Amino acid sequence: MALSNEEIKNKLIEKFGDAIINFDESYGMLSFEAPKDINLKVLQFLFDDATLQFQFLTDLTAVHYPDDKGSELAVVYHLHNLKDNVRIRFKVRTSIERPDVFTATKLFSAANWMERETFDFYGVNFVGHPNLKRILNVDEMDYFPMRKEFPMEDQTRIDKDDEMFGRGGSII
């Protein structure tokens, strides 16, 4: 019998109780959140449980929510159970002032470069990471370019024709 989202949700609630929040099923994929101080416990449980077996880290990134004061950054893990071909999304939230989240490199080797990239672009400090340094941007950068702290383009520019950028005008 295939692993269902309801079964995953029930196992998480049974193990962690009210600590697991914001369950959602978007396009059939189960998503949920947990406090950042138990991210490794949740990941280890998802990995070790005989029924769940989420032993493949597909992706790890972050999202910046500038309007959510105190939890502006969300670290997002996409996990895959290869046996039952089931994917889930797990998020932990942290503040920009203290963006510390425990590293998952001991559990998933693939987390090494993904965490470095997330640090490089969002500034998440993965506590315990073996080599947390910039991976794509220059070391001299004093900001994190994927945060929504800067406008996307200068709205005062007059040297651009909006029709060339797909804005305004009619399509023939």
Secondary structure in CASP SS format (residue, H / E / C, confidence):
PFRMAT SS
TARGET T0000
AUTHOR 0000-0000-0000
METHOD secondary structure of the structure
MODEL  1
M C 1.00
A C 1.00
L C 1.00
S C 1.00
N H 1.00
E H 1.00
E H 1.00
I H 1.00
K H 1.00
N H 1.00
K H 1.00
L H 1.00
I H 1.00
E H 1.00
K H 1.00
F H 1.00
G H 1.00
D H 1.00
A H 1.00
I C 1.00
I E 1.00
N E 1.00
F E 1.00
D E 1.00
E E 1.00
S E 1.00
Y C 1.00
G C 1.00
M E 1.00
L E 1.00
S E 1.00
F E 1.00
E E 1.00
A E 1.00
P C 1.00
K H 1.00
D H 1.00
I H 1.00
N H 1.00
L H 1.00
K H 1.00
V H 1.00
L H 1.00
Q H 1.00
F H 1.00
L H 1.00
F H 1.00
D H 1.00
D C 1.00
A C 1.00
T C 1.00
L C 1.00
Q C 1.00
F C 1.00
Q C 1.00
F E 1.00
L E 1.00
T E 1.00
D E 1.00
L E 1.00
T E 1.00
A E 1.00
V E 1.00
H E 1.00
Y C 1.00
P C 1.00
D C 1.00
D C 1.00
K C 1.00
G C 1.00
S C 1.00
E C 1.00
L E 1.00
A E 1.00
V E 1.00
V E 1.00
Y E 1.00
H E 1.00
L E 1.00
H E 1.00
N E 1.00
L C 1.00
K C 1.00
D C 1.00
N C 1.00
V E 1.00
R E 1.00
I E 1.00
R E 1.00
F E 1.00
K E 1.00
V E 1.00
R E 1.00
T E 1.00
S C 1.00
I C 1.00
E C 1.00
R C 1.00
P C 1.00
D E 1.00
V E 1.00
F E 1.00
T C 1.00
A C 1.00
T C 1.00
K C 1.00
L C 1.00
F C 1.00
S C 1.00
A C 1.00
A H 1.00
N H 1.00
W H 1.00
M H 1.00
E H 1.00
R H 1.00
E H 1.00
T H 1.00
F H 1.00
D H 1.00
F H 1.00
Y H 1.00
G C 1.00
V C 1.00
N E 1.00
F E 1.00
V E 1.00
G C 1.00
H C 1.00
P C 1.00
N C 1.00
L C 1.00
K C 1.00
R C 1.00
I C 1.00
L C 1.00
N C 1.00
V C 1.00
D C 1.00
E C 1.00
M C 1.00
D C 1.00
Y C 1.00
F C 1.00
P C 1.00
M C 1.00
R C 1.00
K C 1.00
E C 1.00
F C 1.00
P C 1.00
M C 1.00
E C 1.00
D C 1.00
Q C 1.00
T C 1.00
R C 1.00
I C 1.00
D C 1.00
K C 1.00
D C 1.00
D H 1.00
E H 1.00
M H 1.00
F H 1.00
G C 1.00
R C 1.00
G C 1.00
G C 1.00
S C 1.00
I C 1.00
I C 1.00
END
